[in-house]
Amino acid sequence: MRQETTGCKSTKRRRRSSSSDAKPVRMTRYSPLRHPFAPQKVFSEDEINNIHNTALRVLQELGLKILLPQARKIFAAAGARVVDQLVFIGSDMVQAALQSAPASIRLRAANPVREQVYEEGAMLFSAGSGCPNANDLIRGRRAGSLRDYEEALKLVQSFDVIHKLGPCVEPQDIPIHLRHYEMMRAQLEFSDKPMFVYARGSAQVLESFELIQRALNLSDEAFKNGVWATTIINTNSPRMLDRPMAQGIIDFARAGQMSIITPFCLAGAMAPITVAGALTLQHAEALAGITLAQLARKGAPVSYGGFSSNVDMKSGAPAFGTPEHVKMQLGGGQLARHISLPWRAATGAASNVPDMQAANETQMAMWGALMANATLTVHAAGWLEGGLTFGYEKFINDVEVLQMLAELCVKPQGNDAEIGFEALADVEPGGHFFATQHTMDRYKNAFYTPLVSDLGNFGTWQEGGAKTSTQRASVVWQQVLADFKRPPTGAEAAACVQSFIAERKAAGGAPPMD
């Protein structure tokens, strides 16, 4: 058995200066990011062609039920066959839409440093969104409030690896006809990243756009010069588009803002039980939404989207991070590249608490999005209970994973300085590399420093209180919120919209579309 030694005599034999070596620079800002690996495939090219062509058949032969009369009129004026509420969309109309939809979209932000380019190859993350509840170890599970919404914004603002905003927590203590005022004010006050607007009817959408213009002093022309706000458009699978979603596509397209068309196709429930069948339905519905956006305004920024997974066939509950979820992400990426558009994927967690199950589900789905080269991955941090709850500790632990994935975007070098032959020569068999010049030059920045993970041994961990990652994450988010400072644009932006919001509230607000 080899004896442990504390001396470094092997390194004293030869110490060479490496001042001429190029010192490695560790990434400290995780924005912008580009995918580090080539996209993976789950279907052959012939199979992707078959799925695409079958989706076109679905639109042309089976049609899509569209509940908004204005949307049906737009399709009819372009030559689609409309029977009652069913719209039959020809493949030529879809092809024309795909040709006019932009492949690269500029996401604007109050702080130009936060801007992103939304295109194939870009790798963007947004936090868990649309959650009616919030949960943390200190205050427990509760209905989402404006306080929770603002705290989630502060957490998102504090980590560069989260690239755009989303409605992490639904502030249910604000009446829905007034809610968009507070949600927009909070985004403008506590963040300077690309913003999100709910598509809940023209009145709320247009007022939200006006709030952005007032806060950032944007003319109509400047507002249309790039995308200042995005929205998620979920179809009502199978084969239906409701009134608010159809109106949202039209409103965002005409204002030059981006709608992310995202069918939520759960195999075995709202979609065929097979991966290929669910993807065919997803593709058909996404193509219909993209086509409506281009008919409303040719060249409108629009994104292909997919959020397809499977259900638990025993309970009917949505499942996430499953092998089928990953396969659908890979297939979704292939379909997006087939039509040459950037696209949105999503992670997810069905777990009710931030435990091992939640971590497995989110990380499996995250790797699916990474391998599929998703442009944007939604619900990347904090999502629990299938989207019913935003978890503070879950958010922090997920951010750890996202930062580690971001580190993969820095390609390692294989030059002589990095290989370090002199370091290899400096250390005798059975020695160690701690004190070599090669190590001393690099040790401060050589490895990723964990945000919440504990890399100490058992004794050190026990002496530190034997805390789980969830408990450590609780300390992290509390410290982040305690240290938070509004972005430089925050105070002025909030002040600019104060009188407008007060006037609109006094006038009764804006009820959402049914």
N, C-alpha and C positions, 0 to 999 in steps of 0.2 A: 504494500500500500504506500502510495506517495505521501510524504510528509508535507503538511502545510508550511509555507514559509512566509515571512513578512518582509524580507529584504528584497531589494531590486537590483542585485548584483549583475544580473544578465543585461540590464539596460544601461549599466555604467560602462560596459565594455565599449559601446559605440553610441554616441549621441550626436546626431547630425542636425544642423539647422535646416528648417524647412521654410524659412522666411520667404523663399521665392515661390512656394506652393500657393495655388489659388485656394484661399480659405472658403469652406462651404458657408453658404448663407441660408439659414433656416427660415422658412416661410413664417412670417408673423401676422400677415393679413391673408385671410382665406377668400379673397375676392379680387378680381374675377377668377373663376376656375374653368379649366377645359378638361374634358374627359381624357384620362391617361391611357386608356386601353381601347383597342378596336372593338366595335360592337359585336356581340355574339348573336347567333341564329338558333332558332328552334324549328323553323320550317325551311324547306327548300324554296328556291325561287319560283318553281312551278306551283307549289302549294300557296305561296303568298299571292301569286297571280290569281289563283282559283278563289281564295278568300276575297280579294278585291273585286273580282268580277261577280262573285255571288252577292256581295254587298250592293253592287250596282243593280243587280237583278231585284234585290229586296226593295230598293227605292223605286225602281221603274214598274215592277209587277205587283208588289204588295202595298207599297206606299207608306207614308208616315202620317199619323193623325196629328194635325197642328191646330191647336185650339184658338189661336189668335187670328181674327179675320184679316188684320193688316198684313200679317205674314203670308196668309193664303193668297191675298191679292198680289203681293210682290211675286210670288212663285207663278201665279197665273199669268201675270203680265209678261213674264219671261218665257212663257210657253209650256209650263207644267200643266198637267191635267189635274183638275181639282173636282172631286166628287164629295159634296157635303164638306166634312172636315178632313177627308183623306186627300193628301197631295202625292201625286205620282211624279217622280223627278227623273228625267231622262239622263242617261250617261253623258250626253254631249254637254248638258248644263253643268253637271258635276265637273267634267274635264275643264271647261272654261273657267270655273271657279278656282280650281287648283292652279291654273296657269296665272291667274291674277293675284292670288294670295301671296303675300311677301314671304320669302324664305328667311329673312333676317329682320329683326324688329328691335328698335332702340327703346329700352325701358328707361324713362327719365326719372329723376329724383331731385328732391330739394337740394341735396348736396351732390354736385356732379361726380364726386368720387364714388358715390354709391350707384351710379348708373350701371346698367348691364346690357349686353347684347344677347337677345333671345334668338338663338339660331342653333342649327345642328352642330354638335361638338361642344357647345357651352354646357356647363354643369351648375345648375342653380338649385337652391333649397329654400323651401318655406316651411314654417312651423305648422303643427297640428291646428286645424281651423274648423270653424263652425260648431264648436262644442257648447252645448247649453249649460254645462256644469264645469266647475273647477275643483281641484283637489290638491292638498298638500298635507304634510305631516303635522303642521302646526294648527291649521284651522279645519282640517277634514274636508269631506265632500260637501259641496254646496251648490245652489243655483248660481249661475254666472251673474256677476254684477259689473257695474262700470269700473269699480275698483279693480276687479280681477282682469277686465279687459285692458285697463291701463297698465297694470303690472305685467301682463303678458307682452304688451308692446315694449315696455322697458327691457324685458329679458331679450326679446328679439333684437332690439336695437343694440344691445350690448355685445352681441356675438357676430363677427364678420361672416361666419360660415352660414348664417341665415341671410339670404340675399334680398328677399322681398317680404312685404307684409301680407298678412291674411287675417281674417276675423277669428283669432285664436279662441276667444271666449265670447259667447253671446251675452251682452249686458242686459239681462232680463228685467232689471229694476228700472229700465228706461222704456216707456211705452213705445211700441214699434213705429208709430207715426212720427215720433221724435228721435228715434234711436240713431238714424243716420247722421244727424247733426253732431251728436256726441262722439260717434265713432270716427267721423272725419276730423273733428276738432282734435281728438286724442292722437290720431295718426300724425297730424301736422305738428302737434306740440311735442310729442315724445319720440318721434323718429324722423329721419331724413332719407329713408329708403323708399324704393318704388311702392306705390300704394295700391290698395284694394277697395273696390266699391261693390256692394251687393246689388244685384239686378232684381230689384223689388218694385219695378214699375218706373215709368218715365219721370214722374214727379220727383221721386227720391234720387234717381240716377242723375238727372240734370241739375238738381240742387247740389249734389255731391261734386259734380264737375265744377259748378260755379264756386263752391267753397275752395277747391284746389286753385282755381284761377285767381280768386281774391287773395288767398293766403300767400301765393307765390308771385303775385303781380304778373300774371300771364295774359297776353292778348289772346283772342280766338285763334289767330294764326300760330302763335307760339304753343298753344295748348295742343294743336294738331300736329306739331312738329315733334313726333315721337309719342310714345305711350306714357302718359302720366298715371293711368289707372287701369287695372285689369279686373276682370270678373270671371267667376267660374260659372259655366252654363251646364247644368246637369239635365240631360234628357230624362224623360219618364219611361224607362225601358219596361216593356218592349214597344218600340216604334211609336212614341208619342212625345210631343213637345208642348209644354203648357204655356199659358199666357205670359207670365212674368219672364220666363226664360226666352221665349221667342222675341218679346219686346226688348229684352236686354241685348240680344244679338243685334237687333236693328239699331237701338240707341247707341251702343258702343261703336258699331261700325260707322255710323254717320258722324260721330264725334271724333273719329280717328283713334279710338281707344281699343284695347285688346280684349276680346272674349276668348276664353279657353274652353272649347267645346268638349265636355267630358261626360260621356255616357257612363252610368254606374251599373254595369252588367254583372250580376252575380249568377254564375253558372248554377243551374239547377233550380233557380227561382225566377228571376226576371230575364233569363237568357238560357239558351240550350245548355245542356249539362256538360258538353264537351268543350275543350279549350278552343278548338277551331270554330265551333258553332257560336260560342260566346263572343269571340273576336270578330266574327262576321257581322253580328248584330251591332257590336261596338263601332265597327268601321262604318257601317251603313248610317247609323245615327250621327256619328261625327261628320261624315261627308255631307249630310243634309244640313247640319248647322253651319259648316264652312260655306256651303253654297248660299244659304240665306244671307250670311254676312257679306259675301261678295256681290249678291244681287242688291243689297241695301246700299252698298258703296264699294265700287270696284277698287281693289287694292287695299281694302281695310285690313288692319292687322288682326290676325286670327290664328289660334293655335289648335292643332290636333291634340286631343286628349284621350286618355284611357284610365279608367279605374275599375278594372275587371278582376274579379276573384271568384271564389266559390262560396257556397253556404255549407253549413253543417247540416247534413241531410237528416240528422236525428232531431234537431231543434229548429232548423230553418234560419238560424242566426248567421250573420256574415262572418266569414273567416278571412284572416289576413296573414301574409307571410307564409302561405302554404306553397307546396311545390307547384300547384296549379296557378296560383297568383304569380309566381316567378315566371312560369312558362308564358302566361298571358302578357307579362311585361316584355319579355323577349320578342314575342310575336307582335306586340303593339309597336315596339321600336322598328321592327322590320316593315310594318305597314306604313309607319310615318315616313321612313326613308323611301318607300315605294312611291309615295305621293310627293316627296321632296319638301316636307314641311317640318318645322320644329315641333316638339311634342311634350306633353305633360304626363308624368306617371305619378304614382303615390305609394307610400308605405301604409302601414296601419297596424293596429294592435287590438285584438278582441279581449285581451286580458283586462280584468277589472282593477288591478293594482299594478304598480311598477315593479313587477317581479321578473323572474327568469323567463316566464312565458312571454311577457310584454317585450322584453329585450330580444328574444328569439324571433318573434313575429316581425318586429320593426327592422331588425338587422337583415333577416332573410329578404324582406321586401326591398330594403335599401340596396342590397347586392343585386337583386333583380333589376332595379332601375339603373344601377351602375353598369351592369353588363349589357343592358339594352340601350345605353347611351341616351337616357332621358335628358331633355333640355332642362326641364323643371321637375323636381320631385316634391310633391305637396305632402303635408302631414309628416314631415321628416323628423319632427321633434315634439314630444309632449302629448301625442294622441293616445287615448285610452278608451276602453269600453266600446270599441267600434265607432269612435267619434263622439260619444256622449259626454266625455270628460277630457279637459285639458289638465294634465298632471305636471305640477311644477318640478318635482324630483325627476319625473320621467323626461321632462324637457332637458334638464341638465345632463342626465346620463346619455340621452340621444345626441346632444351637442358634442359630447366626447367622441362618439362614433363618427359624427360628421367631420369633426376636425381631423380624425385619423384618416378618413377617406380623402380629405383634402390634401393631406400630406402625400398621398400617392400621386398627386398631380405634379410633384417635383421629381423629375426623372433622375435617378442616380447616374453618376458618371463612371466610366471605366478607364479613365486616363491613368498615367503612371502615378500622379500625385495621390489619387484616390486609392489605387491598389496598394500603394505603400510597401514596395519591396524592401526598402531600408528598414521599415518597422519589422517586417518578417525576419530580416537578417539580425536585427537587434535582440531578438528574444530567443533564448536557447530552448531546446525541447523541454517541455514541462513547465516553462516560465509563464509570464503573463504580460499583457500589453498596457497595463494601467499607466505606467510612467514613461512609455516611449514618447519621443518628440511628436510622432504622428498623432498619438492620442492627446497629448497636452495641447497641441494646436487646435484640436477639434472638440474636446469634450464638452465645452459649454453649450455648443449648438448641435451636437451630433445627433441627438435623439429627440423625439417628441416628448414634451413635458406634459403629463396628464393633467386634465382639469379636475377630475374627481376620483380617478382610479388610485388605489393604494398599492404600491409596488413593494412595500416593506415586507419583512418576514413575519412569521406568526407572532413572535414575542413583541416586536415593535408595534404591530397592529393591536395586540392585546393591551399593551401599555397605553396606547392612544385612545382606549375606550371601546375597542372591538366593534367599531361602527361598520354597518353595511354600506354599500354604495348608495342606497336610498337615503340613509341618514347623512352621509357625507354630502350628497347632492342638496339636501335641505339646507345645510350650512352655506353652500355655494350660492344658491339663489337668494337667500336672505342677504348675504353680503353684497351681491350684485345690485339688488334693489336699494340697499342702504347707501351704496356708493354712486348711484345713478345720477347723471347730470343731463339735463335736456340738451339736445343738439343746438348749435348756434342759431339755427333758423327757427327753433321751437317757439320761443316767447313771442316773437314778432308775428309769426304765422298765426298763432292762436289769437292774438290781439286783433289781427286784420279781419277775422271772421266773427268776432264776438257780437257786433251789432247786427250783422246779417242773420245770425242764428237766433238772436233775441227777437228780431222782427218776425221771422218765420214761425217761431214757436208761438208768439202772440197771435199770429194769424191762424193757428190751428195745426201747423205742421203739414206733413204730406203722408196720407195713408198709403200703405203698400197696395200693389195690384193683387187682385184675387187670383 
